[in-house]
Amino acid sequence: MTNLLEQLREFTIVVADTGDIQAIETFTPRDATTNPSLITAAAQMPQYQAIVDDTLKQARAKLGKDASASDVATLAFDRLAVSFGLKILEIIPGRVSTEVDARLSYDTEATLEKARYLISEYEANGVSRDRILIKIASTWEGIKAAEILEKEGIHCNLTLLFGLHQAIACAEAGVTLISPFVGRILDWYKKETGKEYAPTEDPGVLSVTKIYNYYKKFGYKTEVMGASFRNIGEISELAGCDLLTISPKLLEQLQSTEAELPRKLDPEAAANMEIEKISIDKATFDKMHQDDKMAFEKLDEGIKGFTKALEALEELLKDRLARLEGEEKVCNAAVDIFRNYDLDGDGFITREEWAGTDVVFDAIDANHDGKITAEEMAAGLGSAVCLVEA
């Protein structure tokens, strides 16, 4: 009997949810996805310090000696995302997703500008836009930006997707791929109801199954990529989904588990289902979004979480820039980041407070108790202490 990962690959494309190039080399996925919190984690690893330092030096040279550390860090983030993307593309045969600044999620024009810039950076390094997915939050404004980008041949991955209304709007906009968040939906329902859910009853699994069946019933070309998993039971229940993006920890569990894995999602079965077709305009989208408490709360929370992750990365980059430029003041970015996430000031960061990428939370949560202490934050982020001038 083969392991679950090998069986899953027979009918689902496996994507690595990590910025760790070594993990990608280990599990050899077709595609990979990154975001600020994944890059933050990778940037703290000794083997990637040269990439970070070179990117900061190039950003400083581009902007000049009089540019602020904040401006240099912002430019460096975009270039660092591309730098990691380029390294990943040397390993995988498929596509890498690169994320637009979450702070632009409700601004169509700004999202368009950032997406075009990221594509131009890849193309300047000899990479075709066919190998890049621009990752955008599934707000109405983000979906409208993606619709324009797709017509320009810039393919998009719509993330922070929690409701059918978001999925339908993406499909009608001709988006290449969506990433519905399985685990975060489960988190919301567990907190709301106090119940535990078996994989077959998991609200996140049921949501992605509904979206998948809707797409296949009505012949949409948009691909469905389940994301944000809490356990391999969720993954098994979505076997047959177009793509699944999975953290290294769960990839390892799948690889080390031998059991039968039947296909659960099938386009032919979906084509024969009785499903009502819904047409989405902005008014319908807004009403469905307001009526879906879970999707409304999780989208807002996710944008705030991705924004925090980006701000945390920018702080780390500013600190590293100061060290590179020989300044002499002591600062501790890990402490600042901890305070930013510890919303209630109780000395712990819960998964809900973190709101960033699950794989990074799991990596920092050393004792796996569902809470991050200040000590775990310092250790997990490489204890980002530097010397900066007063």
Kinemage of the C-alpha trace (Angstrom):
@kinemage 1
@onewidth
@group {chain A} dominant
@subgroup {mainchain}
@vectorlist {calphas} color= white
{ca met a 1} P 0.000 0.000 0.000
{ca thr a 2} L 1.350 3.463 -0.886
{ca asn a 3} L 1.292 6.419 1.471
{ca leu a 4} L -1.479 9.036 1.502
{ca leu a 5} L 0.639 11.689 -0.230
{ca glu a 6} L 1.388 9.468 -3.216
{ca gln a 7} L -2.296 8.512 -3.543
{ca leu a 8} L -3.412 12.131 -3.205
{ca arg a 9} L -1.160 13.137 -6.080
{ca glu a 10} L -3.021 10.728 -8.372
{ca phe a 11} L -6.023 13.062 -8.563
{ca thr a 12} L -5.011 16.345 -6.864
{ca ile a 13} L -2.134 18.748 -7.524
{ca val a 14} L -0.151 19.213 -4.316
{ca val a 15} L 1.138 22.711 -3.542
{ca ala a 16} L 3.651 23.517 -0.792
{ca asp a 17} L 2.443 26.197 1.630
{ca thr a 18} L 5.886 27.421 2.663
{ca gly a 19} L 8.665 29.871 1.867
{ca asp a 20} L 11.275 27.348 3.021
{ca ile a 21} L 13.152 26.313 -0.094
{ca gln a 22} L 14.569 23.204 1.597
{ca ala a 23} L 11.038 21.995 2.435
{ca ile a 24} L 10.021 22.502 -1.187
{ca glu a 25} L 13.020 20.460 -2.325
{ca thr a 26} L 12.001 17.683 0.077
{ca phe a 27} L 8.355 17.340 -0.986
{ca thr a 28} L 8.701 18.328 -4.678
{ca pro a 29} L 5.281 19.944 -5.178
{ca arg a 30} L 4.184 21.200 -8.587
{ca asp a 31} L 3.346 24.696 -7.309
{ca ala a 32} L 4.221 26.761 -4.226
{ca thr a 33} L 2.719 29.724 -2.409
{ca thr a 34} L 4.236 32.384 -0.172
{ca asn a 35} L 3.040 35.369 1.846
{ca pro a 36} L 4.603 37.877 4.280
{ca ser a 37} L 4.463 35.657 7.351
{ca leu a 38} L 5.981 32.712 5.467
{ca ile a 39} L 8.725 34.987 4.146
{ca thr a 40} L 9.249 36.353 7.672
{ca ala a 41} L 9.849 32.830 8.936
{ca ala a 42} L 12.151 31.945 6.047
{ca ala a 43} L 14.041 35.238 6.327
{ca gln a 44} L 15.061 34.343 9.884
{ca met a 45} L 16.711 31.089 8.789
{ca pro a 46} L 20.520 31.348 8.512
{ca gln a 47} L 20.584 29.756 5.069
{ca tyr a 48} L 18.545 32.633 3.603
{ca gln a 49} L 20.350 35.587 5.201
{ca ala a 50} L 22.333 36.303 2.029
{ca ile a 51} L 19.102 36.720 0.048
{ca val a 52} L 17.721 39.127 2.657
{ca asp a 53} L 20.907 41.169 2.906
{ca asp a 54} L 21.389 41.436 -0.859
{ca thr a 55} L 17.768 42.526 -1.292
{ca leu a 56} L 18.123 45.251 1.352
{ca lys a 57} L 21.343 46.530 -0.215
{ca gln a 58} L 19.714 46.681 -3.655
{ca ala a 59} L 16.701 48.549 -2.246
{ca arg a 60} L 18.977 51.073 -0.544
{ca ala a 61} L 20.957 51.580 -3.755
{ca lys a 62} L 17.735 52.057 -5.713
{ca leu a 63} L 16.244 54.651 -3.335
{ca gly a 64} L 19.437 56.406 -2.309
{ca lys a 65} L 21.122 57.158 1.005
{ca asp a 66} L 18.561 59.781 2.037
{ca ala a 67} L 15.558 57.416 1.802
{ca ser a 68} L 13.973 56.424 5.104
{ca ala a 69} L 14.422 52.943 6.537
{ca ser a 70} L 10.658 52.433 6.166
{ca asp a 71} L 10.752 53.174 2.430
{ca val a 72} L 13.740 50.881 1.944
{ca ala a 73} L 11.992 48.092 3.889
{ca thr a 74} L 8.813 48.449 1.829
{ca leu a 75} L 10.702 48.175 -1.448
{ca ala a 76} L 12.788 45.345 -0.042
{ca phe a 77} L 9.657 43.376 0.887
{ca asp a 78} L 8.386 43.384 -2.690
{ca arg a 79} L 11.790 42.435 -4.014
{ca leu a 80} L 12.261 39.803 -1.316
{ca ala a 81} L 8.949 38.193 -2.261
{ca val a 82} L 10.166 38.051 -5.850
{ca ser a 83} L 13.616 36.814 -4.778
{ca phe a 84} L 12.110 33.902 -2.861
{ca gly a 85} L 9.736 33.301 -5.762
{ca leu a 86} L 12.652 33.095 -8.189
{ca lys a 87} L 14.486 30.609 -5.958
{ca ile a 88} L 11.357 28.486 -5.655
{ca leu a 89} L 10.803 28.524 -9.422
{ca glu a 90} L 14.265 26.992 -9.870
{ca ile a 91} L 12.952 23.911 -8.034
{ca ile a 92} L 9.299 23.450 -8.960
{ca pro a 93} L 7.934 22.801 -12.450
{ca gly a 94} L 4.802 24.925 -11.997
{ca arg a 95} L 3.765 28.277 -10.552
{ca val a 96} L 4.520 30.354 -7.478
{ca ser a 97} L 1.952 32.635 -5.839
{ca thr a 98} L 3.203 36.071 -4.789
{ca glu a 99} L 0.992 38.219 -2.595
{ca val a 100} L -0.137 41.809 -3.078
{ca asp a 101} L 0.125 44.002 0.040
{ca ala a 102} L -2.953 43.198 2.169
{ca arg a 103} L -3.297 46.886 3.005
{ca leu a 104} L -4.455 47.408 -0.590
{ca ser a 105} L -7.311 44.881 -0.328
{ca tyr a 106} L -10.078 47.473 -0.740
{ca asp a 107} L -8.323 49.553 -3.412
{ca thr a 108} L -8.703 48.217 -6.956
{ca glu a 109} L -6.320 50.681 -8.613
{ca ala a 110} L -3.568 50.247 -6.023
{ca thr a 111} L -3.893 46.466 -6.299
{ca leu a 112} L -3.532 46.709 -10.080
{ca glu a 113} L -0.425 48.875 -9.757
{ca lys a 114} L 1.231 46.516 -7.268
{ca ala a 115} L 0.366 43.399 -9.277
{ca arg a 116} L 1.793 44.862 -12.472
{ca tyr a 117} L 4.947 45.870 -10.621
{ca leu a 118} L 5.464 42.358 -9.242
{ca ile a 119} L 4.988 40.829 -12.688
{ca ser a 120} L 7.456 43.341 -14.169
{ca glu a 121} L 10.051 42.283 -11.572
{ca tyr a 122} L 9.630 38.614 -12.489
{ca glu a 123} L 9.777 39.366 -16.204
{ca ala a 124} L 12.922 41.477 -15.696
{ca asn a 125} L 14.480 38.306 -14.268
{ca gly a 126} L 13.474 36.256 -17.298
{ca val a 127} L 10.396 34.545 -15.800
{ca ser a 128} L 7.219 34.333 -17.863
{ca arg a 129} L 4.016 35.631 -16.270
{ca asp a 130} L 2.493 32.198 -16.937
{ca arg a 131} L 4.525 30.881 -14.002
{ca ile a 132} L 3.277 33.516 -11.542
{ca leu a 133} L -0.009 33.772 -9.667
{ca ile a 134} L -0.687 37.167 -8.114
{ca lys a 135} L -2.313 36.562 -4.744
{ca ile a 136} L -5.133 38.980 -3.866
{ca ala a 137} L -7.695 39.058 -1.041
{ca ser a 138} L -11.248 38.110 -2.105
{ca thr a 139} L -12.862 41.481 -1.480
{ca trp a 140} L -15.144 42.856 -4.195
{ca glu a 141} L -12.408 45.377 -5.048
{ca gly a 142} L -9.772 42.644 -5.182
{ca ile a 143} L -11.939 40.477 -7.432
{ca lys a 144} L -12.529 43.403 -9.810
{ca ala a 145} L -8.762 44.019 -9.953
{ca ala a 146} L -8.204 40.338 -10.722
{ca glu a 147} L -10.758 40.492 -13.549
{ca ile a 148} L -8.744 43.261 -15.215
{ca leu a 149} L -5.416 41.536 -14.601
{ca glu a 150} L -6.612 38.251 -16.093
{ca lys a 151} L -7.511 40.098 -19.313
{ca glu a 152} L -3.904 41.359 -19.376
{ca gly a 153} L -2.589 37.813 -19.103
{ca ile a 154} L -1.665 38.214 -15.418
{ca his a 155} L -3.049 35.200 -13.588
{ca cys a 156} L -4.456 35.533 -10.085
{ca asn a 157} L -4.902 33.476 -6.930
{ca leu a 158} L -7.780 34.873 -4.839
{ca thr a 159} L -7.134 34.208 -1.158
{ca leu a 160} L -8.992 34.764 2.137
{ca leu a 161} L -12.020 33.130 0.568
{ca phe a 162} L -14.659 31.851 2.994
{ca gly a 163} L -18.048 32.065 1.260
{ca leu a 164} L -19.802 30.817 -1.862
{ca his a 165} L -20.550 34.404 -2.911
{ca gln a 166} L -16.815 35.157 -3.055
{ca ala a 167} L -16.192 31.985 -5.052
{ca ile a 168} L -18.934 32.708 -7.591
{ca ala a 169} L -17.753 36.299 -8.070
{ca cys a 170} L -14.221 35.017 -8.710
{ca ala a 171} L -15.426 32.472 -11.260
{ca glu a 172} L -17.547 35.044 -13.094
{ca ala a 173} L -14.510 37.358 -13.159
{ca gly a 174} L -12.464 34.651 -14.893
{ca val a 175} L -9.956 34.280 -12.060
{ca thr a 176} L -7.398 31.510 -12.586
{ca leu a 177} L -7.484 30.051 -9.063
{ca ile a 178} L -9.138 30.492 -5.660
{ca ser a 179} L -7.847 29.442 -2.215
{ca pro a 180} L -10.762 28.746 0.169
{ca phe a 181} L -9.519 28.500 3.773
{ca val a 182} L -10.602 25.202 5.305
{ca gly a 183} L -8.989 25.389 8.738
{ca arg a 184} L -9.970 28.951 9.478
{ca ile a 185} L -13.610 28.144 8.768
{ca leu a 186} L -13.340 25.226 11.200
{ca asp a 187} L -11.754 27.519 13.813
{ca trp a 188} L -14.667 29.948 13.564
{ca tyr a 189} L -17.332 27.265 13.958
{ca lys a 190} L -15.558 25.605 16.874
{ca lys a 191} L -15.334 28.934 18.670
{ca glu a 192} L -18.934 29.847 17.791
{ca thr a 193} L -20.530 26.524 18.738
{ca gly a 194} L -18.098 24.964 21.211
{ca lys a 195} L -18.325 21.728 19.223
{ca glu a 196} L -15.693 19.413 17.805
{ca tyr a 197} L -16.151 18.275 14.201
{ca ala a 198} L -15.182 15.034 12.512
{ca pro a 199} L -13.563 15.488 9.082
{ca thr a 200} L -16.776 14.410 7.304
{ca glu a 201} L -18.708 17.161 9.159
{ca asp a 202} L -15.955 19.785 9.110
{ca pro a 203} L -17.552 23.117 8.038
{ca gly a 204} L -14.428 24.057 6.080
{ca val a 205} L -14.468 20.765 4.204
{ca leu a 206} L -18.176 21.169 3.453
{ca ser a 207} L -17.623 24.737 2.206
{ca val a 208} L -14.877 23.749 -0.245
{ca thr a 209} L -16.905 20.732 -1.397
{ca lys a 210} L -19.867 23.022 -2.141
{ca ile a 211} L -17.670 25.438 -4.112
{ca tyr a 212} L -15.993 22.620 -6.052
{ca asn a 213} L -19.343 21.054 -7.000
{ca tyr a 214} L -20.749 24.450 -8.047
{ca tyr a 215} L -17.780 25.126 -10.332
{ca lys a 216} L -17.896 21.696 -11.967
{ca lys a 217} L -21.683 21.769 -12.337
{ca phe a 218} L -21.596 25.006 -14.318
{ca gly a 219} L -18.325 24.467 -16.158
{ca tyr a 220} L -16.240 27.238 -14.647
{ca lys a 221} L -12.538 27.042 -15.488
{ca thr a 222} L -11.396 28.634 -12.220
{ca glu a 223} L -9.365 26.121 -10.214
{ca val a 224} L -10.170 25.355 -6.569
{ca met a 225} L -7.203 25.073 -4.211
{ca gly a 226} L -8.134 24.156 -0.642
{ca ala a 227} L -5.862 25.855 1.904
{ca ser a 228} L -5.220 26.319 5.633
{ca phe a 229} L -5.561 22.778 6.959
{ca arg a 230} L -5.637 21.728 10.604
{ca asn a 231} L -5.213 17.962 10.107
{ca ile a 232} L -4.802 15.315 7.417
{ca gly a 233} L -8.431 14.241 7.893
{ca glu a 234} L -9.540 17.486 6.241
{ca ile a 235} L -7.131 16.862 3.381
{ca ser a 236} L -8.362 13.298 2.885
{ca glu a 237} L -11.977 14.486 2.670
{ca leu a 238} L -11.010 16.838 -0.162
{ca ala a 239} L -9.081 14.273 -2.210
{ca gly a 240} L -9.917 15.050 -5.825
{ca cys a 241} L -9.997 18.831 -5.374
{ca asp a 242} L -8.118 20.571 -8.209
{ca leu a 243} L -5.251 21.593 -5.910
{ca leu a 244} L -4.497 21.540 -2.179
{ca thr a 245} L -1.835 23.749 -0.587
{ca ile a 246} L -0.366 21.962 2.421
{ca ser a 247} L 2.181 22.871 5.100
{ca pro a 248} L 5.410 20.834 5.383
{ca lys a 249} L 4.257 19.360 8.717
{ca leu a 250} L 1.081 17.911 7.184
{ca leu a 251} L 2.906 16.856 4.019
{ca glu a 252} L 5.209 14.836 6.231
{ca gln a 253} L 2.237 13.224 8.011
{ca leu a 254} L 0.644 12.304 4.688
{ca gln a 255} L 3.917 10.853 3.476
{ca ser a 256} L 4.364 8.733 6.604
{ca thr a 257} L 0.774 7.400 6.707
{ca glu a 258} L -0.230 4.264 4.806
{ca ala a 259} L -3.981 3.825 4.305
{ca glu a 260} L -6.502 3.723 1.476
{ca leu a 261} L -7.404 7.168 0.117
{ca pro a 262} L -10.577 7.133 -1.997
{ca arg a 263} L -11.392 10.078 -4.221
{ca lys a 264} L -14.045 12.280 -2.573
{ca leu a 265} L -14.524 15.105 -5.108
{ca asp a 266} L -15.278 14.239 -8.719
{ca pro a 267} L -16.303 16.528 -11.614
{ca glu a 268} L -18.562 13.929 -13.236
{ca ala a 269} L -20.519 13.439 -10.028
{ca ala a 270} L -20.826 17.224 -9.597
{ca ala a 271} L -22.149 17.648 -13.143
{ca asn a 272} L -25.182 15.522 -12.277
{ca met a 273} L -26.097 17.366 -9.078
{ca glu a 274} L -29.128 19.633 -8.650
{ca ile a 275} L -27.568 23.023 -7.867
{ca glu a 276} L -29.129 26.479 -8.220
{ca lys a 277} L -27.115 28.944 -10.317
{ca ile a 278} L -26.538 32.355 -8.740
{ca ser a 279} L -25.546 35.519 -10.586
{ca ile a 280} L -23.392 37.895 -8.543
{ca asp a 281} L -23.304 41.677 -8.874
{ca lys a 282} L -21.960 44.038 -6.230
{ca ala a 283} L -25.298 44.438 -4.460
{ca thr a 284} L -25.793 40.665 -4.288
{ca phe a 285} L -22.194 40.156 -3.181
{ca asp a 286} L -22.520 42.747 -0.419
{ca lys a 287} L -25.815 41.300 0.836
{ca met a 288} L -24.558 37.710 0.859
{ca his a 289} L -21.372 38.840 2.577
{ca gln a 290} L -23.268 40.705 5.288
{ca asp a 291} L -25.554 37.719 5.802
{ca asp a 292} L -22.634 35.282 6.146
{ca lys a 293} L -21.277 36.134 9.602
{ca met a 294} L -18.421 33.680 9.350
{ca ala a 295} L -17.182 34.935 5.960
{ca phe a 296} L -17.611 38.569 7.015
{ca glu a 297} L -15.594 38.136 10.209
{ca lys a 298} L -12.900 35.875 8.772
{ca leu a 299} L -12.217 38.073 5.733
{ca asp a 300} L -11.826 41.139 7.952
{ca glu a 301} L -9.682 39.196 10.415
{ca gly a 302} L -7.561 37.721 7.651
{ca ile a 303} L -6.795 41.077 6.038
{ca lys a 304} L -5.809 42.481 9.429
{ca gly a 305} L -3.681 39.415 10.109
{ca phe a 306} L -1.869 39.563 6.769
{ca thr a 307} L -1.344 43.296 7.339
{ca lys a 308} L 0.236 42.579 10.730
{ca ala a 309} L 2.466 39.957 9.159
{ca leu a 310} L 3.623 42.456 6.542
{ca glu a 311} L 4.261 45.142 9.158
{ca ala a 312} L 6.202 42.629 11.251
{ca leu a 313} L 8.353 41.713 8.257
{ca glu a 314} L 8.984 45.381 7.492
{ca glu a 315} L 10.142 45.915 11.095
{ca leu a 316} L 12.519 42.982 10.829
{ca leu a 317} L 13.861 44.341 7.549
{ca lys a 318} L 14.398 47.796 9.050
{ca asp a 319} L 16.305 46.246 11.946
{ca arg a 320} L 18.467 44.175 9.603
{ca leu a 321} L 19.122 47.236 7.428
{ca ala a 322} L 20.316 49.125 10.504
{ca arg a 323} L 22.746 46.352 11.333
{ca leu a 324} L 24.038 46.227 7.759
{ca glu a 325} L 24.618 49.968 7.797
{ca gly a 326} L 26.532 49.832 11.067
{ca glu a 327} L 24.201 51.801 13.280
{ca glu a 328} L 24.457 51.435 17.035
{ca lys a 329} L 21.189 51.332 18.971
{ca val a 330} L 19.782 48.221 20.621
{ca cys a 331} L 16.310 47.185 19.571
{ca asn a 332} L 14.305 43.981 19.711
{ca ala a 333} L 11.882 43.443 16.853
{ca ala a 334} L 10.583 40.190 18.350
{ca val a 335} L 9.266 42.087 21.388
{ca asp a 336} L 7.577 44.704 19.205
{ca ile a 337} L 5.961 42.022 17.076
{ca phe a 338} L 4.737 40.150 20.153
{ca arg a 339} L 3.064 43.253 21.550
{ca asn a 340} L 1.435 43.935 18.196
{ca tyr a 341} L -0.229 40.510 18.142
{ca asp a 342} L -1.058 40.161 21.856
{ca leu a 343} L -4.302 42.084 21.485
{ca asp a 344} L -5.639 41.575 25.014
{ca gly a 345} L -2.263 41.977 26.720
{ca asp a 346} L -2.486 38.667 28.592
{ca gly a 347} L 1.042 37.600 27.684
{ca phe a 348} L -0.031 35.031 25.075
{ca ile a 349} L -0.849 35.150 21.392
{ca thr a 350} L -3.723 32.839 20.493
{ca arg a 351} L -4.400 31.567 16.987
{ca glu a 352} L -7.280 34.084 16.677
{ca glu a 353} L -5.018 36.982 17.698
{ca trp a 354} L -2.265 35.822 15.342
{ca ala a 355} L -4.576 35.776 12.324
{ca gly a 356} L -1.553 35.310 10.078
{ca thr a 357} L -0.388 32.173 8.335
{ca asp a 358} L -1.173 28.947 10.196
{ca val a 359} L 2.078 27.232 9.287
{ca val a 360} L 4.089 30.042 10.910
{ca phe a 361} L 1.924 29.967 14.060
{ca asp a 362} L 2.471 26.207 14.324
{ca ala a 363} L 6.224 26.607 13.857
{ca ile a 364} L 6.549 29.266 16.573
{ca asp a 365} L 4.199 27.456 19.001
{ca ala a 366} L 6.997 25.178 20.228
{ca asn a 367} L 4.953 23.223 22.805
{ca his a 368} L 1.851 23.070 20.565
{ca asp a 369} L -0.519 24.368 23.260
{ca gly a 370} L -2.277 26.802 20.923
{ca lys a 371} L -0.573 29.853 22.459
{ca ile a 372} L 2.642 31.703 21.648
{ca thr a 373} L 4.675 33.136 24.529
{ca ala a 374} L 7.142 35.998 24.226
{ca glu a 375} L 9.957 33.462 24.600
{ca glu a 376} L 8.573 31.307 21.788
{ca met a 377} L 8.226 34.405 19.599
{ca ala a 378} L 11.846 35.407 20.187
{ca ala a 379} L 13.118 31.902 19.490
{ca gly a 380} L 10.856 31.350 16.503
{ca leu a 381} L 11.753 34.596 14.786
{ca gly a 382} L 15.434 34.169 15.412
{ca ser a 383} L 15.493 36.653 18.293
{ca ala a 384} L 15.683 39.648 15.993
{ca val a 385} L 17.989 41.765 18.116
{ca cys a 386} L 20.209 44.290 16.392
{ca leu a 387} L 22.355 47.354 17.053
{ca val a 388} L 20.990 50.658 15.810
{ca glu a 389} L 22.222 54.216 16.310
{ca ala a 390} L 20.344 56.341 18.869
